[in-house]
Amino acid sequence: MEKYIYITLFSPLIGSLFAAFFGEKEKKLITGIFTSIMLIISNLSAFYLLFHIDATHIYHVKLMDWISAGSLNVSFGFIADQVSVVMMVMVTFVSAMIHIYSIGYMEHDKSFNRFFTYLSLFVFSMLILVMSDNFLGLFIGWEGVGLCSWLLIGFWYHKDSASWAANEAFIMNRIADLGMLIGLFLIYWNTGSLQYNEVFAKVPFLSSTTLTLIGIFLFIGAMGKSAQFPFHTWLADAMEGPTPVSALIHAATMVTAGVFLIIRANQIFSLVHGVSFCIACLGAFVAVFAASMALVNNDLKKIIAYSTLSQLGYMFVAAGLGAYWIAFFHLIAHAFFKSVLFLGAGNVMHAMDDELNIKKMGGLGKKMKWTMIIMIIGSLALSGIYPFVGFYSKDKILEVAFSEHAYIIWSMLWIGAGMTAFYSFRLIMLVFFGEEKYKHFGFHPHEVKAFVLWAMAPLALFATIGGLFQHPFMIFVTNLLPKFEPEIQPHFMNYVLATATLGLAISVVLYTIYKYNKDGFSKKFEKNIIYKLLINQYFIPQFYDKCIIKPYKEFSTFLWKKIDVGIIDKGVDGVAKILYVSGDETRIMQDGNLSNMLRLMVFGLLFLLLLVVIFSPVN
């Protein structure tokens, strides 16, 4: 099985290197096809491993010794267990479909090869993260996806907005990663190892204070990667990158890493109940917080981005309440319907000459029937409507909150579910139904190529039928993760969630058709203080700008001009000036003039005699 682990891991890297060194501009289609084939091979290999792993068969390979310094011994090793192999299958499957889709999406981009180089490297970094058998290897993959996200968000670097968004994501994640590094140092300091099996074996013997600190710092790292409050602002701004990048970040790589860390380190978080409950509370807050901002936003991609932020909140609630397998199931379910929504948004953008304002669309369903159907499937799954996969995963999380008597958290999640249905179908109605507003702006929409739709079809299929795999999934992953089954009648919870989401979805449709399109009502609503609060993201970006970024910039400018230039540079320059002047004045000694040299010799002789007289001992 060792070779299949390596095939799964290194196939994306081979694709990335091929795109970087062997892709020809004249034959760039070959680059897209080759990298896609490498992802398909990686996915098939991951599926092979999936069907050969059970409670007694877990595969662990050691590629090489990595770090050996004193008592620190870390190998470059990988593990295929019930958690990592499911992530391997999901990451490679979704990424393969996104690669195929990208062939059509990036067809006319002059940096086609560079895009596929970064995209495949992104997948490779994520696989290192999920397949590593130790925390340090996970951190290498963790930083790898951070680097690739910076490269891809800022892919169109000639746009100032893209460069700014890339830097924001990178810097904000570096701040959070400092917390994770401290957590890793604490783990090694107290256990003497970074290998998962050795660390988890020693965790029960650590003090509660140490475990609490480790849990807090690891979660800070997870907050950055998964864009939890207050590190959330980079996620919506990251929409500056190409749409396939948005799909990959939100569905299969970057933002899922934080949730994966909590799931992988469940044996630590299970022992720090206070930290775990805080994780659940923050998740519930973010679920509603992000959904509220999506209610009024008019940017096609940002609405979907806020939905990712909200769904990540659901995952953290489940993990924080100890239902790790349920959080994991929602992570996998989310990958399918979120990738569908982003790729569908990419189709709409292509049809609308990269326009993102949904108020300039309308009636696109007549021109883009298949894209509309696929995005409706994704929206139904996101909203939690039966029988789509989101119904099974989100409903289970509400059951967890209810059975754990976390009624405030349950209420927030229930409200968030209703909001999700509202903004999801607001988007669908304003983009695909109603008045064909795009005609007023000179757009000529059209459906995308057939192979692009075929790349989206498997994702839409799993978004539809994925709920059927919930029970087998639970049996499989609970061989490694703690078993958790809510102690309530599921039919009651299903009825509540399904009725709420479906009722709100219908109300959104009616609201959109009869009221939203009326300019008078729309303008009146937009003057409301709540609308201004939501559309400006609760003024948090402005707060960061005025209270953190500008003071930091002014302080840095002060240090630069007054300390660096005014003191340090002048001090160094002063020393250089003294040496230069003294050298210039003493240059006479080396001018070759015999008279000058004789005078200097006499002066030197007299100086030496004077020293002899002064320092000679007196008898």
SEGU-65872 format. One record per residue (C-alpha): x, y, z; residue number from 1. Coordinates in nm, 3 decimals, padded with zeros to 5 digits. Each point is the difference from the previous one (the first is absolute). Last residue first. Layout:
BEGIN
R      xx      yy      zz   k
R       X       Y       Z NUM
...
REM end
This chain:
BEGIN
R      xx      yy      zz   k
R  06.571  05.647  03.936 619
R -00.307  00.117 -00.200 618
R -00.149 -00.264 -00.229 617
R -00.033  00.104 -00.369 616
R -00.361  00.069 -00.097 615
R  00.023  00.370 -00.078 614
R  00.352  00.003 -00.141 613
R -00.061 -00.305 -00.217 612
R -00.331  00.145 -00.125 611
R  00.175  00.322 -00.094 610
R  00.264 -00.196 -00.188 609
R -00.276 -00.176 -00.194 608
R -00.165  00.329 -00.091 607
R  00.336  00.148 -00.108 606
R  00.058 -00.296 -00.228 605
R -00.348  00.025 -00.147 604
R  00.042  00.368 -00.069 603
R  00.339 -00.064 -00.163 602
R -00.159 -00.276 -00.214 601
R -00.289  00.227 -00.089 600
R  00.236  00.275 -00.110 599
R  00.201 -00.248 -00.206 598
R -00.322 -00.131 -00.167 597
R -00.112  00.351 -00.086 596
R  00.336  00.084 -00.156 595
R  00.009 -00.326 -00.199 594
R -00.350  00.046 -00.151 593
R -00.147 -00.348 -00.072 592
R -00.360  00.099  00.083 591
R -00.044 -00.270  00.267 590
R  00.037  00.201  00.318 589
R -00.204  00.283 -00.152 588
R -00.306 -00.232  00.003 587
R -00.027  00.071  00.370 586
R -00.261  00.273 -00.047 585
R -00.211 -00.202 -00.246 584
R  00.011 -00.304  00.223 583
R -00.107  00.206  00.297 582
R -00.285  00.148 -00.204 581
R -00.115 -00.341 -00.128 580
R  00.026 -00.166  00.339 579
R -00.198  00.281  00.161 578
R -00.257 -00.015 -00.279 577
R -00.044 -00.377  00.036 576
R -00.052  00.037  00.375 575
R -00.252  00.275 -00.064 574
R -00.182 -00.208 -00.268 573
R -00.046 -00.281  00.252 572
R -00.130  00.244  00.261 571
R -00.213  00.184 -00.254 570
R -00.152 -00.328 -00.120 569
R -00.076 -00.114  00.355 568
R -00.127  00.332  00.133 567
R -00.212  00.193 -00.250 566
R -00.039 -00.264 -00.271 565
R -00.085 -00.301  00.215 564
R -00.128  00.182  00.309 563
R -00.178  00.313 -00.125 562
R -00.095 -00.087 -00.359 561
R -00.051 -00.377  00.018 560
R -00.117 -00.026  00.360 559
R -00.248  00.284 -00.058 558
R -00.120 -00.160 -00.327 557
R -00.051 -00.329  00.183 556
R -00.203  00.177  00.269 555
R -00.208  00.172 -00.269 554
R -00.057 -00.330 -00.181 553
R -00.095 -00.175  00.324 552
R -00.236  00.283  00.088 551
R -00.153 -00.025 -00.352 550
R -00.035 -00.380  00.000 549
R -00.130 -00.053  00.353 548
R -00.263  00.251  00.111 547
R -00.097  00.168 -00.326 546
R  00.031 -00.292 -00.242 545
R -00.112 -00.268  00.241 544
R -00.304  00.209  00.094 543
R -00.077  00.062 -00.368 542
R  00.020 -00.375 -00.065 541
R -00.233 -00.056  00.302 540
R -00.261  00.248 -00.118 539
R -00.271 -00.259  00.077 538
R  00.086 -00.152 -00.339 537
R -00.082  00.327 -00.178 536
R -00.303 -00.154 -00.175 535
R -00.119 -00.132  00.336 534
R  00.015  00.326  00.195 533
R -00.140  00.200 -00.289 532
R -00.292 -00.243 -00.029 531
R -00.063  00.023  00.374 530
R  00.000  00.379 -00.019 529
R -00.271 -00.004 -00.268 528
R  00.070  00.219 -00.303 527
R  00.035 -00.312 -00.217 526
R -00.357 -00.101  00.087 525
R -00.142  00.319 -00.147 524
R  00.203 -00.042 -00.318 523
R -00.122 -00.357 -00.048 522
R -00.363  00.082  00.071 521
R  00.002  00.284 -00.252 520
R  00.191 -00.199 -00.258 519
R -00.247 -00.288 -00.007 518
R  00.205 -00.307 -00.080 517
R  00.008 -00.103  00.365 516
R -00.373 -00.001  00.042 515
R -00.199 -00.252 -00.197 514
R  00.246 -00.243 -00.153 513
R  00.278  00.019  00.256 512
R -00.227 -00.007  00.302 511
R -00.196 -00.295 -00.140 510
R  00.318 -00.197 -00.067 509
R  00.144  00.096  00.338 508
R -00.319 -00.106  00.174 507
R  00.024 -00.339 -00.171 506
R  00.357 -00.044  00.122 505
R -00.106  00.107  00.347 504
R -00.267 -00.267  00.011 503
R  00.242 -00.264 -00.132 502
R  00.264  00.088  00.257 501
R -00.239  00.009  00.294 500
R -00.197 -00.310 -00.099 499
R  00.315 -00.205 -00.065 498
R  00.163  00.106  00.325 497
R -00.301 -00.060  00.224 496
R -00.109 -00.322 -00.168 495
R  00.350 -00.146  00.007 494
R  00.029  00.085  00.371 493
R -00.324 -00.180  00.085 492
R  00.088 -00.297 -00.219 491
R  00.341 -00.032  00.170 490
R -00.150 -00.094  00.338 489
R  00.267  00.097  00.249 488
R  00.321 -00.144  00.150 487
R  00.243  00.125 -00.263 486
R  00.250 -00.273 -00.104 485
R  00.370  00.047  00.054 484
R  00.275 -00.256 -00.051 483
R  00.346  00.143  00.049 482
R  00.220  00.007 -00.313 481
R  00.220 -00.288 -00.116 480
R -00.234 -00.291 -00.074 479
R -00.259  00.276  00.011 478
R  00.108  00.089 -00.355 477
R -00.142 -00.314 -00.167 476
R -00.326 -00.046  00.192 475
R -00.088  00.370 -00.040 474
R  00.076 -00.004 -00.371 473
R -00.210 -00.311 -00.050 472
R -00.288  00.182  00.178 471
R  00.035  00.329 -00.188 470
R  00.041 -00.151 -00.347 469
R -00.357  00.061 -00.110 468
R  00.045  00.368  00.083 467
R  00.236  00.035 -00.296 466
R -00.283 -00.046 -00.249 465
R -00.053  00.359 -00.122 464
R  00.329  00.172  00.080 463
R  00.164 -00.320 -00.125 462
R -00.172  00.044 -00.337 461
R  00.079  00.372 -00.015 460
R  00.370 -00.080  00.044 459
R -00.021 -00.267 -00.269 458
R -00.172  00.252 -00.238 457
R  00.248  00.287  00.035 456
R  00.264 -00.151 -00.228 455
R -00.278 -00.090 -00.247 454
R -00.103  00.367 -00.003 453
R  00.352  00.102 -00.097 452
R  00.011 -00.277 -00.262 451
R -00.315  00.145 -00.162 450
R  00.137  00.348 -00.056 449
R -00.158  00.287  00.190 448
R -00.350  00.136 -00.056 447
R -00.045  00.347 -00.145 446
R -00.050  00.354  00.125 445
R  00.002  00.305 -00.229 444
R  00.050  00.303  00.225 443
R -00.085  00.352 -00.116 442
R -00.085  00.151  00.337 441
R -00.377  00.031 -00.049 440
R -00.012 -00.355 -00.136 439
R  00.142 -00.131  00.327 438
R -00.322  00.103  00.172 437
R -00.190 -00.301 -00.131 436
R -00.291  00.038  00.242 435
R -00.072 -00.294  00.227 434
R  00.197 -00.320  00.035 433
R  00.361 -00.122 -00.024 432
R  00.213  00.251  00.188 431
R -00.243  00.180  00.231 430
R -00.195 -00.317  00.078 429
R  00.304 -00.218  00.065 428
R  00.172  00.261  00.218 427
R -00.311  00.059  00.209 426
R -00.029 -00.377  00.011 425
R  00.330 -00.038  00.182 424
R -00.055  00.315  00.207 423
R -00.322 -00.131  00.155 422
R  00.093 -00.366  00.034 421
R  00.314  00.098  00.188 420
R -00.194  00.241  00.222 419
R -00.230 -00.284  00.104 418
R  00.296 -00.223  00.081 417
R  00.160  00.283  00.199 416
R -00.316  00.033  00.207 415
R  00.015 -00.372  00.078 414
R  00.371  00.027  00.077 413
R -00.065  00.288  00.238 412
R -00.281 -00.189  00.170 411
R  00.217 -00.311  00.042 410
R  00.280  00.210  00.152 409
R -00.247  00.151  00.244 408
R -00.140 -00.347  00.075 407
R  00.333 -00.161  00.082 406
R -00.179 -00.289  00.173 405
R  00.251 -00.250 -00.144 404
R -00.287 -00.172 -00.183 403
R -00.105  00.329 -00.158 402
R  00.349  00.094 -00.118 401
R  00.059 -00.349 -00.142 400
R -00.338 -00.004 -00.174 399
R  00.085  00.333 -00.159 398
R  00.323 -00.153 -00.131 397
R -00.189 -00.299 -00.139 396
R -00.235  00.230 -00.189 395
R  00.298  00.168 -00.163 394
R  00.146 -00.328 -00.130 393
R -00.317 -00.175 -00.113 392
R -00.170  00.304 -00.153 391
R  00.324  00.110 -00.165 390
R  00.011 -00.325 -00.196 389
R -00.321  00.065 -00.191 388
R -00.323 -00.183  00.088 387
R -00.128  00.227  00.156 386
R  00.092  00.371  00.008 385
R  00.306  00.096  00.203 384
R  00.047  00.344 -00.150 383
R  00.342 -00.093 -00.139 382
R -00.143 -00.310 -00.166 381
R -00.283  00.199 -00.154 380
R  00.249  00.266 -00.111 379
R  00.228 -00.257 -00.165 378
R -00.292 -00.158 -00.184 377
R -00.117  00.346 -00.108 376
R  00.353  00.069 -00.124 375
R -00.005 -00.315 -00.213 374
R -00.340  00.080 -00.148 373
R  00.099  00.361 -00.078 372
R  00.325 -00.109 -00.164 371
R -00.197 -00.243 -00.210 370
R -00.253  00.259 -00.118 369
R  00.241  00.279 -00.080 368
R -00.174  00.222 -00.255 367
R -00.357 -00.019  00.131 366
R  00.125 -00.033  00.357 365
R  00.180  00.333 -00.039 364
R -00.326  00.183  00.071 363
R  00.157  00.242  00.243 362
R  00.341  00.167 -00.005 361
R  00.103  00.354  00.088 360
R -00.127 -00.031  00.357 359
R  00.227 -00.304  00.042 358
R  00.305  00.224 -00.014 357
R  00.293 -00.224 -00.095 356
R  00.070  00.092 -00.365 355
R  00.288 -00.207 -00.142 354
R -00.119  00.041 -00.362 353
R -00.352 -00.117  00.092 352
R  00.017 -00.352 -00.148 351
R  00.344 -00.054  00.146 350
R -00.121  00.125  00.336 349
R -00.303 -00.228 -00.010 348
R  00.216 -00.303 -00.072 347
R  00.231  00.096  00.287 346
R -00.299  00.025  00.231 345
R -00.085 -00.356 -00.099 344
R  00.353 -00.101  00.095 343
R -00.047  00.171  00.335 342
R -00.335 -00.163  00.067 341
R  00.110 -00.348 -00.103 340
R  00.315  00.022  00.214 339
R -00.221  00.097  00.294 338
R -00.239 -00.292 -00.053 337
R  00.271 -00.264 -00.007 336
R  00.246  00.130  00.259 335
R -00.283  00.075  00.244 334
R -00.091 -00.367  00.015 333
R  00.359 -00.091  00.090 332
R  00.022  00.265  00.275 331
R -00.351 -00.091  00.117 330
R  00.115 -00.360  00.044 329
R  00.308  00.109  00.193 328
R -00.205  00.212  00.240 327
R -00.223 -00.304  00.049 326
R  00.303 -00.222  00.062 325
R  00.131  00.246  00.257 324
R -00.316  00.020  00.208 323
R  00.180  00.123  00.312 322
R -00.197  00.321  00.053 321
R  00.285  00.210 -00.137 320
R  00.022 -00.219 -00.309 319
R -00.371  00.041 -00.074 318
R  00.012  00.375  00.059 317
R  00.319  00.031 -00.202 316
R -00.168 -00.163 -00.299 315
R -00.301  00.231  00.025 314
R  00.230  00.304  00.008 313
R  00.172 -00.130 -00.312 312
R -00.345  00.012 -00.158 311
R -00.028  00.373  00.074 310
R  00.341  00.083 -00.145 309
R -00.083 -00.203 -00.309 308
R -00.331  00.186 -00.033 307
R  00.193  00.325  00.020 306
R  00.206 -00.113 -00.299 305
R -00.316 -00.085 -00.197 304
R -00.129  00.353  00.052 303
R  00.348  00.132 -00.079 302
R  00.001 -00.176 -00.337 301
R -00.319  00.159 -00.135 300
R  00.059  00.346  00.149 299
R -00.336  00.152  00.097 298
R  00.025 -00.040  00.376 297
R -00.322  00.039  00.198 296
R -00.058 -00.338  00.164 295
R  00.365 -00.110 -00.029 294
R  00.098  00.224  00.291 293
R -00.259 -00.168  00.224 292
R  00.129 -00.345 -00.096 291
R  00.351  00.092  00.115 290
R -00.112  00.107  00.349 289
R -00.251 -00.283  00.037 288
R  00.247 -00.286 -00.058 287
R  00.280  00.210  00.153 286
R -00.182  00.018  00.334 285
R -00.074 -00.373  00.000 284
R  00.365 -00.078 -00.077 283
R  00.119  00.233  00.278 282
R -00.225 -00.181  00.247 281
R  00.118 -00.343 -00.118 280
R  00.367  00.098  00.028 279
R -00.070  00.144  00.346 278
R -00.151 -00.337  00.093 277
R  00.316 -00.174 -00.120 276
R  00.223  00.231  00.203 275
R -00.200 -00.067  00.315 274
R -00.016 -00.373 -00.066 273
R  00.375 -00.044 -00.026 272
R  00.042 -00.379 -00.006 271
R -00.188 -00.063 -00.324 270
R  00.207  00.275 -00.161 269
R  00.321 -00.198  00.037 268
R -00.136 -00.333 -00.124 267
R -00.177  00.189 -00.279 266
R  00.332  00.111 -00.150 265
R -00.090 -00.128 -00.349 264
R -00.352  00.145  00.023 263
R  00.123  00.340  00.123 262
R  00.269  00.006 -00.270 261
R -00.252 -00.103 -00.267 260
R -00.223  00.295  00.095 259
R  00.292  00.238 -00.054 258
R  00.103 -00.166 -00.326 257
R -00.349  00.031 -00.153 256
R  00.069  00.367 -00.076 255
R  00.304 -00.066 -00.219 254
R -00.080 -00.315 -00.200 253
R -00.304 -00.178 -00.141 252
R -00.310  00.216 -00.018 251
R  00.079  00.359  00.088 250
R  00.355  00.028 -00.129 249
R -00.066 -00.219 -00.306 248
R -00.320  00.181 -00.101 247
R  00.161  00.341  00.050 246
R  00.295 -00.113 -00.211 245
R -00.239 -00.115 -00.273 244
R -00.146  00.356  00.014 243
R  00.327  00.177 -00.081 242
R  00.128  00.206  00.298 241
R -00.164  00.321  00.120 240
R -00.241 -00.214  00.204 239
R  00.264  00.007  00.273 238
R -00.169  00.314  00.136 237
R -00.283 -00.216  00.134 236
R  00.241 -00.228  00.186 235
R  00.243  00.265  00.122 234
R -00.253  00.158  00.238 233
R -00.044 -00.306  00.222 232
R  00.295  00.021  00.238 231
R -00.218  00.138  00.285 230
R -00.203 -00.220 -00.041 229
R  00.070 -00.330 -00.172 228
R  00.183 -00.004 -00.331 227
R  00.058 -00.378 -00.015 226
R  00.376  00.043 -00.029 225
R  00.017  00.276  00.260 224
R -00.238 -00.159  00.249 223
R  00.185 -00.332 -00.028 222
R  00.323  00.166  00.110 221
R -00.178  00.155  00.296 220
R -00.146 -00.345  00.070 219
R  00.347 -00.148  00.038 218
R  00.086  00.278  00.245 217
R -00.309 -00.053  00.215 216
R  00.027 -00.379  00.005 215
R  00.368  00.006  00.098 214
R -00.072  00.252  00.275 213
R -00.287 -00.211  00.133 212
R  00.211 -00.315 -00.012 211
R  00.275  00.167  00.201 210
R -00.246  00.129  00.259 209
R -00.173 -00.339  00.026 208
R  00.329 -00.170  00.077 207
R  00.134 -00.260 -00.241 206
R -00.046 -00.374  00.059 205
R -00.295 -00.042 -00.239 204
R  00.212  00.156 -00.284 203
R  00.279 -00.260  00.014 202
R -00.152 -00.255 -00.241 201
R -00.131  00.280 -00.222 200
R  00.352  00.140 -00.041 199
R  00.159 -00.336 -00.081 198
R -00.266 -00.097 -00.256 197
R -00.003  00.342 -00.166 196
R  00.377  00.038 -00.029 195
R  00.113  00.339  00.133 194
R  00.206 -00.130  00.290 193
R  00.149  00.089  00.338 192
R -00.345  00.007  00.159 191
R  00.005  00.328  00.196 190
R  00.244  00.211 -00.201 189
R -00.111 -00.159 -00.329 188
R -00.366  00.082  00.057 187
R  00.080  00.347  00.135 186
R  00.213  00.076 -00.307 185
R -00.286 -00.119 -00.223 184
R -00.247  00.230  00.179 183
R  00.241  00.293 -00.032 182
R  00.020 -00.074 -00.373 181
R -00.381 -00.004 -00.021 180
R -00.022  00.342  00.162 179
R  00.259  00.138 -00.241 178
R -00.212 -00.147 -00.277 177
R -00.278  00.244  00.090 176
R  00.217  00.301 -00.084 175
R  00.135 -00.172 -00.312 174
R -00.358 -00.065 -00.111 173
R -00.082  00.370  00.018 172
R  00.316  00.081 -00.195 171
R -00.069 -00.244 -00.283 170
R -00.370  00.080 -00.038 169
R  00.063  00.375  00.005 168
R  00.294 -00.031 -00.240 167
R -00.211 -00.191 -00.251 166
R -00.286  00.251  00.033 165
R  00.238  00.295 -00.059 164
R  00.156 -00.166 -00.304 163
R -00.345 -00.070 -00.145 162
R -00.126  00.354  00.067 161
R  00.310  00.151 -00.159 160
R -00.066 -00.189 -00.321 159
R  00.323 -00.083 -00.188 158
R  00.036 -00.292  00.241 157
R -00.267 -00.203 -00.179 156
R  00.098 -00.310  00.197 155
R -00.026  00.189  00.329 154
R -00.249 -00.246  00.144 153
R  00.201 -00.277 -00.167 152
R  00.351  00.081  00.126 151
R -00.121  00.093  00.350 150
R -00.213 -00.317  00.015 149
R  00.305 -00.198 -00.107 148
R  00.205  00.141  00.288 147
R -00.269 -00.072  00.258 146
R -00.054 -00.348 -00.146 145
R  00.371 -00.064  00.051 144
R -00.002  00.143  00.352 143
R -00.254 -00.260  00.112 142
R  00.178 -00.270 -00.202 141
R  00.315  00.074  00.202 140
R -00.211  00.022  00.316 139
R -00.148 -00.345 -00.060 138
R  00.354 -00.132 -00.039 137
R  00.084  00.156  00.336 136
R -00.310 -00.143  00.164 135
R  00.079 -00.359 -00.093 134
R -00.130 -00.281 -00.220 133
R -00.047  00.221 -00.305 132
R -00.285 -00.089 -00.236 131
R -00.231  00.298  00.057 130
R  00.259  00.278 -00.022 129
R  00.213 -00.167 -00.266 128
R -00.319 -00.043 -00.206 127
R -00.078  00.369  00.038 126
R  00.345  00.095 -00.127 125
R -00.041 -00.227 -00.305 124
R -00.341  00.154 -00.075 123
R  00.145  00.352  00.006 122
R  00.293 -00.114 -00.216 121
R -00.255 -00.116 -00.257 120
R -00.162  00.345 -00.005 119
R  00.330  00.192 -00.002 118
R  00.138 -00.177 -00.305 117
R -00.344  00.002 -00.161 116
R -00.013  00.380  00.023 115
R  00.356  00.043 -00.124 114
R -00.085 -00.206 -00.306 113
R -00.303  00.215 -00.091 112
R  00.179  00.333  00.055 111
R -00.131  00.154 -00.327 110
R -00.359 -00.073  00.104 109
R -00.221 -00.105 -00.290 108
R -00.076 -00.354  00.115 107
R -00.014  00.085  00.371 106
R -00.365 -00.106  00.047 105
R  00.006 -00.285 -00.251 104
R  00.307 -00.175  00.136 103
R -00.109  00.111  00.347 102
R -00.298 -00.237 -00.002 101
R  00.233 -00.297 -00.044 100
R  00.215  00.123  00.289  99
R -00.309  00.063  00.214  98
R -00.122 -00.354 -00.061  97
R  00.340 -00.139  00.101  96
R  00.007  00.223  00.309  95
R -00.337 -00.130  00.119  94
R  00.115 -00.360 -00.037  93
R  00.352  00.056  00.136  92
R -00.114  00.185  00.312  91
R -00.293 -00.231  00.073  90
R  00.194 -00.324 -00.042  89
R  00.296  00.122  00.203  88
R -00.230  00.137  00.271  87
R -00.165 -00.341  00.029  86
R  00.345 -00.160  00.009  85
R  00.122  00.233  00.276  84
R -00.287 -00.071  00.237  83
R -00.028 -00.380 -00.026  82
R  00.377 -00.050 -00.012  81
R  00.262  00.048 -00.268  80
R  00.311  00.132  00.169  79
R  00.302  00.185 -00.128  78
R  00.357  00.040  00.116  77
R  00.279  00.253 -00.041  76
R  00.160 -00.095  00.328  75
R  00.041  00.212  00.310  74
R  00.256 -00.069  00.271  73
R  00.046  00.264  00.267  72
R  00.200 -00.132  00.297  71
R  00.319  00.163 -00.120  70
R -00.052  00.107 -00.360  69
R -00.130 -00.244 -00.259  68
R -00.229  00.159 -00.256  67
R -00.121 -00.171 -00.317  66
R  00.058 -00.371 -00.011  65
R -00.149 -00.136 -00.320  64
R -00.321 -00.108 -00.175  63
R -00.150 -00.179  00.297  62
R -00.327 -00.177 -00.069  61
R -00.306 -00.074  00.215  60
R -00.297 -00.198 -00.125  59
R -00.300 -00.075  00.216  58
R -00.156 -00.345 -00.025  57
R -00.171 -00.130  00.314  56
R -00.305  00.227  00.020  55
R -00.026  00.025 -00.377  54
R  00.205  00.130 -00.290  53
R  00.009 -00.176 -00.336  52
R -00.297  00.172 -00.166  51
R  00.126  00.347  00.087  50
R  00.351 -00.084 -00.126  49
R -00.138 -00.077 -00.345  48
R -00.204  00.321  00.012  47
R  00.318  00.196  00.073  46
R  00.172 -00.163 -00.299  45
R -00.294  00.092 -00.222  44
R  00.020  00.359  00.129  43
R  00.373  00.031 -00.066  42
R -00.046 -00.137 -00.350  41
R -00.281  00.252 -00.057  40
R  00.223  00.280  00.130  39
R  00.282 -00.104 -00.234  38
R -00.248 -00.011 -00.289  37
R -00.109  00.356  00.081  36
R  00.363  00.117  00.001  35
R  00.053 -00.164 -00.341  34
R -00.319  00.143 -00.155  33
R  00.066  00.355  00.118  32
R  00.361 -00.009 -00.116  31
R -00.095 -00.154 -00.335  30
R -00.239  00.291 -00.058  29
R  00.304  00.228  00.022  28
R  00.130 -00.118 -00.334  27
R  00.133  00.327 -00.143  26
R  00.095  00.119  00.348  25
R  00.195 -00.319  00.059  24
R -00.019 -00.175  00.336  23
R  00.318 -00.185  00.089  22
R  00.147  00.187  00.295  21
R -00.280  00.144  00.213  20
R -00.295 -00.202 -00.130  19
R  00.203 -00.320  00.027  18
R  00.113  00.093  00.351  17
R -00.361  00.053  00.111  16
R -00.118 -00.324 -00.156  15
R  00.281 -00.192  00.170  14
R -00.097  00.166  00.329  13
R -00.363 -00.102 -00.050  12
R  00.112 -00.365 -00.047  11
R  00.221  00.011  00.311  10
R -00.245 -00.067  00.280   9
R -00.242 -00.250 -00.149   8
R  00.278 -00.189 -00.176   7
R  00.205 -00.003  00.321   6
R -00.287 -00.146  00.202   5
R -00.068 -00.247 -00.280   4
R  00.364 -00.113  00.006   3
R -00.016 -00.075  00.371   2
R -00.299 -00.228 -00.042   1
REM end
